[in-house]
Amino acid sequence: MPVVNKISTVAVIGAGQMGTGIVEVVTRHGYEALIYDLDKSRIRASIEASAGYFGRQAETGKMPAEAAEQAISRIKGAFSLSDLATADLVVEAVSENEDIKRKVFTDVCTVLKPDAILATNTSSLSITRLAASTDRPNRFIGIHFMNPVPVMKLVELVRGIGTDQETFAIAKDFAESIGKTVTVSEDFPAFIVNRILIPMINEAIYTLYEGVGNVEAIDTGMKLGANHPMGPLELADFIGLDTCLSIMQVLHEGLADSKYRPCPLLVKYVEAGWLGRKTQRGFYDYGYVPARPTR
């Protein structure tokens, strides 16, 4: 029998880059969206950013002006958790910190309707363990969007041990309905994409740390020698060095294999607050145009 997609309103918790991107994609495809964040100014900034995004889409002819206006009208700010009570699907997109995520789930479950699906955008953490902090492990699933959400075509779906088949089917149908290609991962640390990608980035940082090549040589080598659109150090800055470190730590702790040990240079950069583009300094200094390598 065909899947009945029961989702019409999607709530996103976390009004950062990922959360804003998720809102833009779901409203573009006809869903109503609620955006919630503890910091109310971030909610307003997210809505303004989305309005700017749709305005640019209309100006450049990538979507009709009327469709852009309709998409903007489908975005609503949620300034208290109780505003999420109407949501059919809630996607958590806060920072990659398990304690913070578990607190979000514990709190939001008190206001959700019984049949609402709860999803996490985690890029590395155990879906089963996160589900255990909720009142609905059977209605809990990992829906891992790639960054930037409006551009990247892939979504990783990850079932926890308690996720039921209906939840998985609805989530898969939803992801495909917003134009994404779905890949299914088992619930192991960092899933598929980051299990492969982040250790590659970590190895590039080791290559820098050990003096095999400088930033420019490593990134040029991988762009022209492996046909990657971005070099691994440039990509690390784009992702955020704190996020890269967090995922490496999950891999190292979860799989107990020394090959996943975070490079000491990555740790040092994060300790210095050099987190990449979002802090204007990482493996590149973004205070210059074009950005200059810092090593």
N, C-alpha and C positions, 0 to 999 in steps of 0.2 A: 504493500500500500504506500502511496506517496506520503512524504512527511508533511505535516501541517505546521507551518511556521506560525507560532502563536505570538510572535514578537511584533509589537508596533512602537513601543517606547523603550529606548535604550538609555540607561543612566551610566555616566562615566564618573568615577571617583578619582580625582587627581587632575588638576587643570594645567599640567605642564605640557611639554612638547608632544608627548605621546597621547595624553588624554585629549588634547585639542585636535590632533590629527585623527583620532578615532571618531570624534564628534563630526568632523568635516566629512569623513567618508560615509558615515551612516546617514547623515542628513542629505547628502548628495543623492543617496539611493532611496529616499522617501521615508525614512524612519524619523520619528520625533526623538529629540535628544535632550537630556538633562545633564548639566555639567556641575559637579559639586567639588568643593575644596574647603579645607578648614580656613584657608586664607581667602577671605571674600574678595580681596583685590585681584587675586589670581583668576577668580571666576570671571570678573569683568574683563580682565586682560585677555583671557582665552576667547571670550565671545567677540571682542574687538578684533583679535587676530583672525578668527574664522570669517568674520565679515570682510576683512581685508583680503583674505584668500579667495573667497567667492567673487569679490569685486574684480580681482585680477583675472580670475577664470573667465568672467564675462567680457572684460576689456580685451582680452587676447583671443576671444572667439572660441575658447575651449568648452564653453557651455552657454546656452542662451541666457540673456539678462533676466528674463522672467523666472527661469529655473534657478538661477543663482539667488534671486530674491526670495523665492519659496524655500530654498535650503536654509537661508539665514533665518527665516521666520520660524523654522522648526527647532531652533536652538533656544533653550530656556535655561537660565541660571537657577540652580538649586542652592538656596542659602541656609538650609537646615536639612538634617538627615530625613526628617519627616516628609520633605518634598519628594523623596525617592519612592514613596509608597505606591505610586502608580506604575513603576517600572516593571517591564516584563523580563528584561535582561539588565543586569548590573555588571559593568566591566570595571574592575579595580586597576588603576594605572598609576599607583603611587611609587615612591622610590623602592629600589630593590633591597628592602630590609624586611626580614621575616617578621620581626616583632611588630613593626608598623602595620604590615599587611594583616596580621592576625587581629590586631586591635580594630582595624577598619571592618573586618568581617564580623567580629563579635558585635560591634556597634550597629552595623547596618542591618543585621538579621532581625533586630528588634522592630524594624519598621516595614520590612518587605512583606508582600503578600505571599501566601504559602507556596504558590506555584511558580514564583519568580526564579529565574536561573541566575546563579551567581558565578561570575567568571573572573579569572585573574589574568593579567597581561604579563605575569612574571616571565623573565627570560631564562631562569635557571632553577628556581626553588621547587621543592616537592609539592605537587598538586595534592597528593593524598594527605600530607601533613597539614597543608593550609586548609583543606576541606574539613579536617577534624576540628577546626576552631569555629565551625559554622553549625547551624541547626539543620543543614540540608546537604550532606555529603553526596547524596544521589543527584542533586541538582547543581552540582559544582563541577566546573571544568576549566582547563587552561585554554585561553584563546590568545595566543602570542602573536601580536602584530609586529611587523618589522618597521624600522624607522628609516625615512619619513613615511608615515602611514599612508598619505594620499598617493604616494609614488610607488611604493613597494607592493608587489603583487601577491606575496606569500602570507599565509597565516598558518601557524603550527597549532594543531588541536592536540591537547594532551588530556587524557582521562586519568582521574585518580582511581584508586582501587574500588571506591564506592560509586563512581559516576554511572548512572544507568543509561541504557541504550537510547531512550527517548531524548534525554538531555544531549547526548552526543549527536543524534540525528538532527535535532533542532539547531544546535550550534553549527553543524556542518552546512545545513541549508542556509542559515543566516550569513555565514562567511561567504558562501558562494553568491548570495543575493546582493552583496555589496562589492561584487567584482573581484573577489580574491580567489586564488588557487589554494586549495587546502592540502597540507601534508600532515600526516598523523604520526605523532611520536609517542613512544612509551614513556612512562613517568620515571625517567632517570635524570640525574643532574645535568642541567643545561640543555636537555632535549637533543635535537639533531643539529640545528644551525649553529648554535653557540658552542656546542661540544666540539665542533670542527673549527669554527671561526676564531673564537677567543684564544685557544691555545696557539693558533697560527700567529695572532697578534702578539701574544706573550713571547713566542719564539723570536719574532722580529725585535722585540724590546731586548731580549737576551743578546741578539746579534749586535745591537747598539751598545749594550752594557759591556760586552766583551771586546768592543773595539774592532769588530770585523768590518763594519762600515758605518758611515755617519747617517744622519736622518735622510738626507737627500739621496744618498747612494742606495739605501734600503728601499725607499719608496719608489725611486726611479726604476730600480731593478725589478720590483714586483709589478709595476705598471707596464713596463715595456717587455719584461722577460716572461711574465705569466699572464699578460693581458688583463690585469685587474684594473677596474675603472678608478680606484683610489689605492694609494699605497697603504700598507698596514698601519703605519704610524699616523698618517693622516686620518685613516678610518678610526683609529683608537681615539683621537681627539674629537672626532665627530660623535662617536658613541658616548664618550665621557670616560676618563681614566678611572674614576671611582666605580663606574658600572663594570668596566673591564676587570678591575681588581676584585670586585664582589663576586663576579661569575667564576673567576679563577679560584677564589677561596672556596666557593661551593663545590667546584670540581675536585679540588685538592682534599677537602674534608669528606666529601661524599663518596669518592672513589678510592681514597687512601693510596694514591699512586704518585710517586715523586715527580713524574713527568708533568704533573699539573701544578707544580710549585710556582707561585707568582714570582716574577722576576723582581729582585730587590730594587731595581731602578723604577719599576712601576709603583712599588710601595712608596718609594721616596718622593716621587712626583705627587702622589695623592696626599702624602703627609704635608707637602709644601703648599697644597691647595692649587696645584697646577693640574686642573682637571680637563683641559682641552678647550674647545671652542667656547663653552659656556662660561669659562673664567678668563677667556682671552689669552690663555697661555697653557701649553702642554708640551708636546714635542715640537710645536710651532708657536711662535709669538704672533698673535693675531692683531697686535697693535700696529703692525706694518701692512702695507698693501703693495705687493702680495705678501702673505705671511712668511716669516723667516724661521728656519729651524733654530731650535734652542740649544742643539748640540751638534 
